[in-house]
Amino acid sequence: MPDFQESSKEQTIRAYLHYFAETEIRPRSLEADRMADIQPDFYSVLDRAGISTEMMPRDPGSRPAQTGDAPREHQTLRTAVLASEELSWGDASFMLSLPGPGLGGPPVSFIGTPEQRERFFAVFQDRGRPHFGAYALTEPEAGSDVAGIRTRCEEVEGGFRITGTKTFITNGSRADWVVVFATLDPELGRAGHRTFVVERGREGFSVGRRHHKLGLRASDTAELVFQDCFVPEENLLGGRRHYERQQSKEGFKVAMATFDSTRPLVAAMAVGIARAAAERARELIRDRYMLGRALPRYRAILEGLDDMDRRVRAARLLTWKSAYLADARQPQSRAASMAKAYAGGQAVQICREALELTADSGEEPDPLLEKWFRDIRVFDLFEGTAQVQRLVVARRLFDEIGAKVGL
Ligand SMILES: Cc1cc2nc3c(=O)[nH]c(=O)nc-3n(C[C@H](O)[C@H](O)[C@H](O)COP(=O)(O)OP(=O)(O)OC[C@H]3O[C@@H](n4cnc5c(N)ncnc54)[C@H](O)[C@@H]3O)c2cc1C
């Protein structure tokens, strides 16, 4: 069973990141939202504070399990979800904008050859400027239906030519390299999928528009365009042999495996925003009460605050459980989807309730609560929509029932 007691090291990390979020992220948050960008000075502050996605494990669960094999504490997914919650409490756009391989990291770790891992991760050792990786799966006509991607990869001498458009790619416009999912032939379904790393600057690879968003406005989300973009054989992730087995679905599997390790991080981001909104509502209501303003609905408001707090804690427990299973190298797709669906859904409701509870008719809403209300909307959508998470959970449930009755 998961140990829900934070170790003293975890407590120190949480306290340090909370202080950083409070003093360096929150004060920049509203301005960054207005500019739809992160203030450039933030990256030197981040570097001095020694915070990067290196705190996050690149490859949770990817090493073969060994008896008594405890992951190093700073590399556990559990530490990462703790960091994700604290930094998102400050501002989730800043959390998404941390330098590092980001969502592109897990596929390179999962199936990259030793040479590819070394080559693609080397750039993050350079501290001269922030470096980013990205993960490009979504297309204008293929979001939830990831098997329906249409970006083509055509085999040519020495490598492949990629043609297609990817959309809504986090850190897409500034990434040093992007993990791109493409198909040899859509008719082949999942067996036709191949995964590449495409470096910025390759001929035929360009950044399209940067998406204008309702929330998480300061995070970079871009369209990427590939037009006959040549990538050498060495950039096929895992090498040709990885896909050689007949009807191999390896290209597709790595896309899904990425989500198993990143959904707990996204759930933790939602917990961080929901916690921030619940705390802010408490503060505003306390100040109004202390100032003696009439609060005829006071009892109902207190119950509302208590209810929010309870749901934040429940969402955190589900998130921790999925991280615990990943660290213990146990199957956790279902737990990760459950945590993501629950935390995302509850956080959307909590941010709405916080805004409603604190609204005085005729007054402007609190700017932070208004911002989080916009930011949280996407948590029901990206890395798999709430409906899709429920399908994953339901399928696993039926698998279990089937196993019990011997189907
Ligand atoms: C801020 C942001 C960052 C993102 N970052 C990335 C990134 O870095 N890389 C990347 O590849 N993508 C990224 N995405 C894309 C994101 O993962 C997709 O938006 C998401 O998968 C949903 O796809 P869609 O928008 O095409 O919606 P659709 O798939 O068209 O879904 C529309 C609606 O239909 C429902 N639906 C669809 N299929 C089913 C089904 N089978 N059963 C029941 N309901 C269903 C959905 O739940 C949803 O409500 C990002 C998106 C945003 C907004």
The ligand as an SDF file (V2000), in Angstrom:
LIG
                    3D

 53 58  0  0  0  0  0  0  0  0999 V2000
   -2.9770   23.7860  -23.8710 C   0  0  0  0  0  0  0  0  0  0  0  0
   -2.8670   22.5060  -24.6760 C   0  0  0  0  0  0  0  0  0  0  0  0
   -1.6600   21.8380  -24.7510 C   0  0  0  0  0  0  0  0  0  0  0  0
   -1.5390   20.6660  -25.5160 C   0  0  0  0  0  0  0  0  0  0  0  0
   -0.3070   20.0600  -25.6260 N   0  0  0  0  0  0  0  0  0  0  0  0
   -0.1670   19.0070  -26.4760 C   0  0  0  0  0  0  0  0  0  0  0  0
    1.1410   18.4570  -26.7480 C   0  0  0  0  0  0  0  0  0  0  0  0
    2.1610   18.8970  -26.1970 O   0  0  0  0  0  0  0  0  0  0  0  0
    1.2340   17.4480  -27.6460 N   0  0  0  0  0  0  0  0  0  0  0  0
    0.1280   16.9190  -28.2880 C   0  0  0  0  0  0  0  0  0  0  0  0
    0.2840   15.9920  -29.0960 O   0  0  0  0  0  0  0  0  0  0  0  0
   -1.1280   17.4090  -28.0520 N   0  0  0  0  0  0  0  0  0  0  0  0
   -1.2980   18.4550  -27.1840 C   0  0  0  0  0  0  0  0  0  0  0  0
   -2.5570   18.9940  -26.9620 N   0  0  0  0  0  0  0  0  0  0  0  0
   -3.7140   18.4320  -27.6560 C   0  0  0  0  0  0  0  0  0  0  0  0
   -4.6620   17.6480  -26.7280 C   0  0  0  0  0  0  0  0  0  0  0  0
   -4.0410   16.4790  -26.2580 O   0  0  0  0  0  0  0  0  0  0  0  0
   -5.9600   17.3980  -27.5140 C   0  0  0  0  0  0  0  0  0  0  0  0
   -6.6350   18.6410  -27.5880 O   0  0  0  0  0  0  0  0  0  0  0  0
   -6.8390   16.3600  -26.8570 C   0  0  0  0  0  0  0  0  0  0  0  0
   -6.2850   15.0830  -27.0240 O   0  0  0  0  0  0  0  0  0  0  0  0
   -8.2760   16.3490  -27.4050 C   0  0  0  0  0  0  0  0  0  0  0  0
   -8.2540   16.3050  -28.7890 O   0  0  0  0  0  0  0  0  0  0  0  0
   -9.1940   17.2820  -29.6570 P   0  0  0  0  0  0  0  0  0  0  0  0
   -8.9590   18.6610  -29.1560 O   0  0  0  0  0  0  0  0  0  0  0  0
   -8.9710   16.9940  -31.0850 O   0  0  0  0  0  0  0  0  0  0  0  0
  -10.6700   16.8880  -29.2270 O   0  0  0  0  0  0  0  0  0  0  0  0
  -11.5230   15.6700  -29.8260 P   0  0  0  0  0  0  0  0  0  0  0  0
  -10.7440   14.4100  -29.7690 O   0  0  0  0  0  0  0  0  0  0  0  0
  -12.0610   16.0690  -31.1470 O   0  0  0  0  0  0  0  0  0  0  0  0
  -12.7030   15.5710  -28.7740 O   0  0  0  0  0  0  0  0  0  0  0  0
  -13.8310   16.4530  -28.7920 C   0  0  0  0  0  0  0  0  0  0  0  0
  -14.8210   15.9420  -27.7670 C   0  0  0  0  0  0  0  0  0  0  0  0
  -15.2820   14.6300  -28.1320 O   0  0  0  0  0  0  0  0  0  0  0  0
  -15.0760   13.7060  -27.0730 C   0  0  0  0  0  0  0  0  0  0  0  0
  -14.6970   12.3780  -27.5970 N   0  0  0  0  0  0  0  0  0  0  0  0
  -13.7960   12.1070  -28.5560 C   0  0  0  0  0  0  0  0  0  0  0  0
  -13.6750   10.7750  -28.7430 N   0  0  0  0  0  0  0  0  0  0  0  0
  -14.5500   10.1960  -27.8810 C   0  0  0  0  0  0  0  0  0  0  0  0
  -14.8980    8.8400  -27.6010 C   0  0  0  0  0  0  0  0  0  0  0  0
  -14.3350    7.7950  -28.2430 N   0  0  0  0  0  0  0  0  0  0  0  0
  -15.8440    8.6130  -26.6460 N   0  0  0  0  0  0  0  0  0  0  0  0
  -16.4180    9.6420  -25.9720 C   0  0  0  0  0  0  0  0  0  0  0  0
  -16.1200   10.9390  -26.1980 N   0  0  0  0  0  0  0  0  0  0  0  0
  -15.2000   11.2090  -27.1290 C   0  0  0  0  0  0  0  0  0  0  0  0
  -13.9400   14.2890  -26.2790 C   0  0  0  0  0  0  0  0  0  0  0  0
  -13.9360   13.8310  -24.9380 O   0  0  0  0  0  0  0  0  0  0  0  0
  -14.2050   15.7850  -26.3680 C   0  0  0  0  0  0  0  0  0  0  0  0
  -15.1320   16.1840  -25.4100 O   0  0  0  0  0  0  0  0  0  0  0  0
   -2.6940   20.1360  -26.1780 C   0  0  0  0  0  0  0  0  0  0  0  0
   -3.9260   20.8160  -26.0870 C   0  0  0  0  0  0  0  0  0  0  0  0
   -4.0220   21.9780  -25.3690 C   0  0  0  0  0  0  0  0  0  0  0  0
   -5.3660   22.6710  -25.3170 C   0  0  0  0  0  0  0  0  0  0  0  0
  1  2  1  0
  2  3  1  0
  2 52  2  0
  3  4  2  0
  4  5  1  0
  4 50  1  0
  5  6  2  0
  6  7  1  0
  6 13  1  0
  7  8  2  0
  7  9  1  0
  9 10  1  0
 10 11  2  0
 10 12  1  0
 12 13  2  0
 13 14  1  0
 14 15  1  0
 14 50  1  0
 15 16  1  0
 16 17  1  0
 16 18  1  0
 18 19  1  0
 18 20  1  0
 20 21  1  0
 20 22  1  0
 22 23  1  0
 23 24  1  0
 24 25  2  0
 24 26  1  0
 24 27  1  0
 27 28  1  0
 28 29  2  0
 28 30  1  0
 28 31  1  0
 31 32  1  0
 32 33  1  0
 33 34  1  0
 33 48  1  0
 34 35  1  0
 35 36  1  0
 35 46  1  0
 36 37  1  0
 36 45  1  0
 37 38  2  0
 38 39  1  0
 39 40  1  0
 39 45  2  0
 40 41  1  0
 40 42  2  0
 42 43  1  0
 43 44  2  0
 44 45  1  0
 46 47  1  0
 46 48  1  0
 48 49  1  0
 50 51  2  0
 51 52  1  0
 52 53  1  0
M  END
$$$$
